[in-house]
Amino acid sequence: MLQGKPRFALFFLAVMSFCLVSGSVLFYAFGYRFNFERGVFIYGGSITLKSNPVQIDVKIDGIQIPAKDLSRLNQSYHISGIIPGEHAIEVSSPGYQTWTKRIVVKSGISNEFWNITLPRQNYEIVSYPGTENLTRYFQSPEPTLFAGIYGNARRIGVQIYDTDQEINRNLYSQPDVTFAFEKNENLEWSPDADRLVFPILSEGKRHVLAVDIETKQTRDLSAELNQFTMMRPRFNPAIQDSLLYRSEGKLYRLDLNSDVPESPLQPLLLAEHVAAYDLSGSDIYIINSEDGILYRFGANEEHPDFRPIIDTPLTDIDSETTLIVYDEYRIAFLSKNGALSFFNAYLSDTPLRVLADQDITGVQFSDDGKKLLFFSSHETFVYFIRPWEVQPRRDQDSIWQIGRFADEISFVQWTKDYEHILYTKGSQVFITELDNRDRRNINELIRFERPPLQVLSRVSQNQIFFIKDNSNESVELLSIDFPEFNNFFTQ
């Protein structure tokens, strides 16, 4: 039986062991880790991950992180107590492609990755019957309704498809004419999805046609008005059954009077000396070709009150200039040679600046208006209109080059999260992330035997549509579900 000093020594040893173990547990719980090289406790860093899909496996430096150590909160995962230094992180999920980064973890700081997207290794492809002759696809305001155009040397036509009822029908067909889409022109749906407007070329003249979806009644607006220079017809967002168009430098409003189809058309002159126009909300924006000033007025005004947006005259403006408006504070100008200028009202000193001197072929705003995607046939860029505090931080009024390619790219567009860019290179379709920490993850979504005729992301429906060009001179409309649909209750 232990007595005296030996008994006290054993008690003291037990107390010291308890203190060391409990202290180590507390240090570990608060994010401290013991560094054996230095012989001291170091306050670790952390990593926060939010991914699509939600269920993921995580490895750090090749070591699997146990599920119990992945603290899940609001569909994100938090890993704490990581030793400061450089680490390799890998995110994977069965059936999906892997996402990897090399990151530097710092003491007491969290590395946050909020926009990880893992494409599937193989997608289930949906095919739409009756689309064997399509050349372009145009989504309507109704989720299940779209139009497709087809054509050859002998005949062109428009078909309407209802994916919910699996119905397709011919809406318009005409021999010996061609479609006459100019740059940045599309087949236009009315806001109620009950009417289409599109241009054709017949006997050397440009005609704009309006077709009623239900009755199939077709009106040749150009012939009725004896006006064969109608450009960029757009439905008026403020007045039902009202069309806007530009002709010979003038902007008109045309009330189609759907209730009285035989009534004569009476265009209303809204503005003269119009180099370009665009719509945003319930306003019309125009560039005056004489003074170079950008103006706006209400789309429901018969006698417009022209309100200048920018006092400084715009240069190099002509009838081929494209105006792309998000709102009165964010406006892009694309010249015919691809020079891109941008008006950013959030910049107090120089709100109007040049983003690119030439060769830009397309521009797209992000849904929140904080980013502008612009691209050429070989490069993609993003301009940050507003500051971005979420990691990775982006400075206001900065430009990131996202990709540069030896081969030509096409169908460049945002994906649903506006943190990835979709594009086609040859017969392959890719996405790339914006995150520039370490290398950018670039993933192939799908590949075809021949380059697709069209690629269109429908962000509201989590779908991407493709017009596949088959080798037997027929085509086919296909779609995949992308990105994965995740909600709060995803398990």
LINURJO-V960345 format. One record per backbone hydrogen bond with DSSP energy under -1.0 kcal/mol. CO is the residue of the C=O (numbers start at 1). NH is the residue of the N-H. E is the energy in kcal/mol with one decimal. If there is no record, write none. Layout:
CO/NH/E, CO/NH/E
//
This chain:
4/8/-2.1, 5/9/-2.8, 6/10/-2.0, 7/11/-2.0, 8/12/-2.9, 9/13/-2.4, 10/14/-2.1, 11/15/-2.4, 12/16/-2.5, 13/17/-2.4, 14/18/-2.3, 15/19/-2.5, 16/20/-2.6, 17/21/-2.7, 18/22/-3.0, 19/23/-2.5, 20/24/-2.2, 21/25/-2.4, 22/26/-2.5, 23/27/-2.9, 24/28/-2.7, 25/29/-2.7, 26/30/-1.8, 27/32/-3.1, 28/31/-1.6, 31/44/-2.9, 33/42/-3.7, 35/39/-2.3, 35/40/-1.1, 40/35/-3.3, 42/33/-2.8, 44/108/-1.7, 45/82/-2.8, 46/111/-2.9, 47/79/-3.1, 48/113/-2.8, 49/77/-3.3, 50/116/-2.1, 52/118/-3.0, 57/92/-2.4, 58/65/-3.0, 59/90/-2.6, 60/63/-1.6, 63/60/-2.2, 66/69/-1.7, 67/70/-1.4, 69/71/-1.0, 71/78/-1.7, 73/76/-1.4, 76/73/-2.7, 77/49/-2.9, 78/71/-1.7, 79/47/-2.5, 82/45/-3.0, 85/105/-3.3, 87/103/-2.9, 88/61/-3.5, 89/101/-2.0, 90/59/-2.5, 91/99/-2.6, 92/57/-3.3, 93/96/-2.3, 95/121/-2.5, 99/91/-2.9, 101/89/-3.1, 103/87/-3.1, 105/85/-2.3, 106/109/-1.9, 109/46/-1.9, 111/48/-2.8, 113/50/-2.4, 116/52/-1.9, 119/97/-3.3, 126/479/-1.8, 131/134/-1.2, 132/475/-2.8, 136/149/-1.8, 138/147/-2.9, 142/145/-1.4, 144/163/-2.7, 145/140/-2.1, 146/161/-3.0, 147/138/-2.9, 148/159/-2.9, 149/135/-3.1, 149/136/-1.2, 150/157/-2.3, 154/176/-2.0, 155/152/-1.9, 156/174/-2.4, 157/150/-2.1, 158/171/-3.2, 158/172/-1.7, 159/148/-2.5, 160/169/-2.3, 161/146/-2.2, 162/166/-1.0, 162/167/-1.8, 167/162/-3.3, 169/160/-2.8, 172/158/-2.6, 174/156/-2.4, 178/201/-3.3, 182/185/-2.0, 188/197/-1.9, 190/193/-2.2, 194/213/-2.1, 195/190/-2.1, 196/211/-2.7, 197/188/-2.8, 198/209/-2.9, 199/180/-1.8, 200/207/-3.0, 201/178/-1.6, 202/205/-1.9, 205/202/-2.8, 207/200/-2.9, 208/221/-1.8, 209/198/-1.9, 210/219/-2.9, 211/196/-2.3, 212/216/-1.8, 217/212/-2.3, 219/210/-2.4, 219/221/-1.2, 220/224/-2.3, 221/225/-1.9, 222/227/-2.4, 231/246/-2.5, 234/244/-3.6, 239/242/-1.0, 241/256/-3.0, 242/236/-3.3, 243/254/-3.6, 244/234/-2.8, 245/252/-2.9, 246/231/-3.1, 247/250/-1.5, 249/274/-3.1, 250/247/-2.7, 251/270/-3.0, 251/271/-1.5, 252/245/-1.8, 253/268/-3.2, 254/243/-3.3, 257/260/-1.4, 260/263/-1.9, 268/253/-2.4, 271/251/-2.9, 273/289/-3.0, 276/287/-2.2, 278/285/-2.9, 280/283/-2.0, 282/299/-2.7, 283/280/-2.0, 284/297/-2.0, 285/278/-2.0, 286/295/-2.8, 287/275/-2.9, 288/292/-1.9, 292/314/-3.2, 293/288/-2.5, 294/309/-3.0, 295/286/-2.3, 296/307/-2.3, 297/284/-3.2, 298/301/-1.6, 307/296/-1.7, 318/321/-1.9, 322/334/-2.7, 324/332/-3.1, 327/330/-1.1, 329/345/-2.7, 330/326/-2.5, 330/327/-1.3, 331/343/-3.3, 332/324/-2.5, 333/341/-2.6, 334/322/-3.1, 335/338/-1.7, 337/359/-2.2, 338/360/-1.8, 339/335/-2.6, 340/355/-2.7, 340/356/-1.7, 341/333/-2.7, 342/353/-2.5, 343/331/-1.9, 344/347/-2.1, 351/344/-3.4, 353/342/-3.0, 356/340/-2.1, 362/375/-1.7, 364/373/-3.3, 366/369/-1.5, 370/385/-1.9, 370/386/-1.3, 371/366/-2.5, 372/383/-2.8, 373/364/-2.8, 374/381/-2.6, 375/361/-2.9, 375/362/-1.4, 377/409/-2.7, 378/405/-2.9, 379/376/-2.4, 380/402/-2.1, 380/403/-1.4, 381/374/-2.1, 382/400/-2.7, 383/372/-2.4, 384/397/-2.7, 388/394/-1.8, 394/388/-2.3, 398/384/-2.8, 400/382/-2.2, 403/380/-2.2, 410/424/-2.7, 413/422/-3.3, 415/418/-1.3, 419/434/-2.1, 420/415/-1.8, 421/432/-1.9, 422/413/-2.2, 423/430/-3.0, 424/410/-2.1, 425/428/-1.8, 427/448/-2.5, 428/425/-2.6, 429/445/-3.1, 429/446/-1.1, 430/423/-2.1, 431/443/-2.5, 432/421/-2.6, 441/433/-1.6, 443/431/-2.2, 446/429/-2.7, 454/467/-2.2, 456/465/-3.2, 458/461/-1.2, 458/463/-1.8, 462/482/-1.4, 463/458/-2.9, 464/480/-1.9, 465/456/-2.5, 466/478/-3.0, 467/453/-2.7, 468/476/-1.5, 470/473/-1.1, 474/470/-2.2, 476/468/-3.2, 477/128/-2.2, 478/466/-2.7, 479/126/-2.8, 480/464/-2.2, 487/490/-2.0
//
